[in-house]
Amino acid sequence: MKEELIRLLALYEVDGQIDELRSRKETIPQRIKELENEKVSVRKNLEEFIQSIKHMELLSKRKELDLASAEETLQKHEAQLPTLKSNEEYRAMIKQIEMDKERISELEDELIEILDKLENMQKHKPEMEKEVELKIEQIDKEIVKLREELSGIDDKIKLLISERERRAYFVPKKLLKRYEQLRKLGKKDAVVPIVDNACSGCGATIPIQTVNEIMQSGTVGICENCGRLIYWPERKTEG
């Protein structure tokens, strides 16, 4: 591998680090926003759960009042039985009493179902509150880490830019110009190895003659399809 390729790859390496940091600088604020929204959602879910408990408590009280009212009505109707004069009135009241008892039975079943649900919800409330507390704590820690990372990114980029200028100085001007043009065109992977006789950037097959020339010279070639700078990677030998 010739010196010019080594120097170009050294430049390409530091550019990759700069690109990654700039990408992080853009994505971190969005990630922080997502985490803040997640905190709101977690708290909202807990609040909705607590409100459901309150609603169930209110429902149970209403059902208890309905049951008490139904039982009072039954007592009144049973107390009227001895005062009825005709058989027709007596039979009608018996039927009404049976309906009262059926209604009471229905209300009792409904109340039991509500109380069971309420008990189960109240049982899980402390557990859910603990889970929410831990979740928010985790989110806050992640946000702190991200903000710390974000605050140090600019300094890291400045250092890498200085290093980039130093490395770019040692790349031959013609090769550097070509490389910079590719970067401006949005091809951040401007320098790619030849893999299976193809450009690993676009996948186009490289003519065998070109592959041999690049391999033997240890220099840089150009992919005729995408324009990327291509090279023959050094193979690690076993032993």
C-alpha positions in Angstrom: 0.0 0.0 0.0 1.6 3.2 -1.2 2.1 6.3 1.0 -0.5 8.4 -0.8 -3.2 5.8 -0.1 -2.2 5.5 3.5 -2.5 9.3 3.9 -5.8 9.4 2.1 -7.2 6.6 4.4 -5.9 8.5 7.4 -7.8 11.6 6.2 -10.9 9.5 5.5 -10.8 8.0 9.0 -10.8 11.4 10.7 -13.6 12.6 8.4 -15.6 9.6 9.5 -15.2 10.6 13.1 -16.2 14.2 12.4 -19.3 13.0 10.4 -20.3 10.7 13.3 -20.0 13.5 15.8 -22.0 16.0 13.7 -24.7 13.3 13.2 -24.8 12.8 17.0 -25.1 16.6 17.5 -28.2 16.5 15.3 -29.8 13.4 16.8 -29.2 13.9 20.5 -31.6 16.9 20.9 -34.3 14.8 19.1 -33.6 11.9 21.4 -33.8 14.1 24.5 -37.2 15.4 23.2 -38.4 11.8 22.8 -37.3 11.0 26.3 -39.1 14.0 27.8 -42.2 13.0 25.9 -41.8 9.5 27.3 -41.7 10.9 30.8 -44.9 12.8 30.2 -46.5 9.6 28.8 -45.4 7.5 31.8 -46.8 10.0 34.3 -50.0 10.3 32.3 -50.5 6.5 32.4 -50.1 6.5 36.1 -52.5 9.4 36.6 -55.0 7.7 34.4 -54.7 4.6 36.5 -55.2 6.5 39.7 -58.2 8.3 38.2 -59.6 4.8 37.3 -59.3 3.8 40.9 -61.1 6.9 42.0 -63.8 6.3 39.4 -64.2 2.7 40.6 -64.4 3.9 44.3 -67.2 6.3 43.3 -68.9 3.6 41.3 -68.9 1.2 44.3 -70.4 3.9 46.6 -73.2 4.6 44.0 -73.8 0.8 43.8 -73.9 0.5 47.6 -76.5 3.3 47.7 -78.5 1.6 44.9 -78.4 -1.6 46.9 -79.4 0.1 50.1 -82.3 1.8 48.3 -83.4 -1.5 46.8 -83.3 -3.3 50.2 -85.4 -0.4 51.7 -87.9 -0.8 49.0 -88.1 -4.5 49.6 -88.7 -3.9 53.3 -91.5 -1.5 52.5 -93.2 -3.9 50.2 -92.9 -6.8 52.6 -94.4 -4.6 55.4 -97.4 -3.8 53.1 -98.3 -7.5 52.6 -100.4 -7.9 55.8 -102.3 -4.7 55.0 -103.6 -5.8 51.6 -107.2 -6.8 51.5 -107.7 -8.5 48.1 -106.1 -11.6 46.7 -105.3 -9.7 43.5 -103.4 -7.0 45.4 -101.6 -9.7 47.5 -100.5 -11.6 44.3 -99.3 -8.4 42.7 -97.2 -7.5 45.8 -95.7 -10.9 45.9 -94.6 -10.6 42.3 -93.2 -7.1 43.1 -91.3 -8.5 46.1 -89.8 -11.2 43.9 -88.7 -8.5 41.4 -87.2 -6.5 44.3 -85.2 -9.6 45.4 -84.0 -10.2 41.8 -82.9 -6.6 41.6 -81.1 -6.8 44.9 -79.3 -10.0 43.8 -78.2 -8.3 40.6 -76.9 -5.2 42.5 -75.0 -7.5 44.9 -73.3 -9.3 42.0 -72.4 -6.0 40.4 -71.1 -4.6 43.6 -69.0 -7.7 44.2 -67.5 -7.4 40.7 -66.7 -3.7 41.2 -65.1 -4.4 44.6 -63.0 -7.2 43.2 -61.7 -4.9 40.5 -61.1 -2.1 42.9 -59.2 -4.4 45.3 -57.0 -5.6 42.5 -56.3 -2.1 41.2 -55.5 -0.8 44.7 -53.2 -3.8 45.2 -51.2 -3.0 42.0 -51.1 0.7 42.6 -47.9 0.8 44.8 -46.1 -1.6 42.3 -47.1 0.6 39.4 -46.0 3.8 41.2 -42.6 2.2 41.9 -42.2 1.1 38.3 -43.0 4.7 37.2 -40.6 6.1 39.6 -37.8 3.8 38.4 -38.6 4.5 34.8 -38.5 8.2 35.2 -35.2 7.9 37.1 -33.7 5.9 34.2 -35.0 8.4 31.7 -33.5 11.3 33.7 -30.1 9.6 33.9 -30.1 9.0 30.1 -31.0 12.7 29.5 -28.2 13.8 31.8 -25.7 11.6 29.9 -26.9 12.9 26.5 -26.7 16.5 27.6 -23.2 15.9 28.9 -22.2 14.2 25.6 -23.8 17.1 23.6 -21.9 19.7 25.6 -18.6 18.1 24.7 -19.2 17.5 21.0 -18.1 20.9 19.7 -14.8 20.7 21.4 -14.2 17.2 20.0 -15.1 18.4 16.5 -12.7 21.4 16.8 -9.8 19.0 17.7 -10.7 16.7 14.9 -10.9 19.5 12.4 -7.4 20.6 13.4 -6.2 17.0 12.9 -8.0 16.9 9.6 -6.2 19.9 8.3 -2.9 18.3 9.3 -3.7 15.0 7.5 -5.1 16.8 4.4 -1.8 18.6 4.0 0.0 15.4 3.3 -2.5 14.0 0.7 -1.4 14.8 -2.9 -3.4 17.9 -4.1 -4.9 16.2 -7.2 -6.1 13.2 -5.1 -7.3 15.5 -2.3 -9.3 17.6 -4.8 -11.0 14.5 -6.1 -11.8 13.3 -2.6 -13.2 16.7 -1.6 -15.4 16.8 -4.7 -16.9 13.5 -3.7 -17.5 14.7 -0.2 -19.3 17.8 -1.5 -21.5 15.5 -3.6 -22.7 13.8 -0.4 -20.6 10.7 -0.8 -19.2 10.4 2.7 -18.0 7.0 1.9 -15.7 8.5 -0.8 -13.0 5.9 -0.4 -14.0 2.3 -0.5 -12.2 -1.1 -0.9 -12.6 -3.4 -3.8 -14.5 -6.5 -2.6 -15.0 -9.5 -4.9 -13.7 -7.4 -7.8 -16.5 -4.9 -7.3 -16.8 -1.4 -5.8 -18.1 -1.8 -2.3 -19.7 1.6 -2.5 -22.1 1.0 -5.4 -21.6 -2.7 -6.1 -20.5 -2.2 -9.8 -18.0 -4.7 -11.1 -14.5 -3.4 -11.7 -12.7 -4.5 -14.8 -10.1 -7.2 -14.1 -7.3 -5.1 -15.7 -8.1 -2.2 -13.4 -8.3 -4.4 -10.3 -4.8 -5.9 -11.2 -3.3 -2.4 -11.7 -4.7 -1.1 -8.4 -3.6 -4.3 -6.6 -0.1 -4.3 -8.0 0.5 -0.6 -7.7 -1.0 -0.2 -4.2 -2.5 3.1 -5.3 -6.0 4.5 -5.7 -8.3 4.0 -8.6 -11.7 5.4 -9.6 -15.0 3.5 -9.9 -16.3 4.3 -13.4 -19.9 3.8 -12.2 -20.1 6.0 -9.1 -16.8 7.9 -9.2 -15.7 6.8 -5.7 -12.0 6.3 -5.0 -11.3 2.6 -4.8 -8.3 0.6 -3.5 -7.2 -3.0 -3.0 -7.4 -3.7 0.7 -4.4 -5.4 2.4 -5.3 -9.0 3.3 -4.3 -10.2 6.8 -2.2 -13.3 6.6 -2.8 -16.1 9.1 0.1 -17.6 11.0 
